[in-house]
Amino acid sequence: MEDYIKNTNAESAYFTVYEGDRTAIFVIDVTTVEQIPKSL
């Protein structure tokens, strides 16, 4: 996760539980379509 935060230059990260699963939400600045993260 640390690599993802560094590679995307995430402005903030939130960790929570969503529908019973641990979830991470990252806020990133997307300036081009190529920067949109792909689903894992």
N, C-alpha and C positions, 0 to 999 in steps of 0.2 A: 504494500500500500504506500509505503514511503516513496518508492520509485515513481509510482503513478502521480503522487502529489508533486514531486519535483519535475517530472516530465511535462505535466500539464500546467504547471505554475498555478496550482489551485489557490484561490484567494481565501477560502475557508473550507473547513471540513466539519461535518456534524455526524455524530454516531448516535443511533437510536434503535428502537425495536419497532418493526413494521410487520403487521400481520403475524406476529410470533417469531420473526426472524431478526437476527442482528443485521443492521443496515448501516451503510456509510453513504452520506450524501456530500458531494463535492461541488463547490461553486467555482466555475472556471469561465474565462472570457474566450468565447469561440468567435473568431473573426473570419474564418473560411470554412467551407463545408468539409474539407479534409480533416479538420480538427475535431469533428464530432466523434466522440468515443464509440467504439463498436461494443456490442453486448459481449459479455464473457460467456 
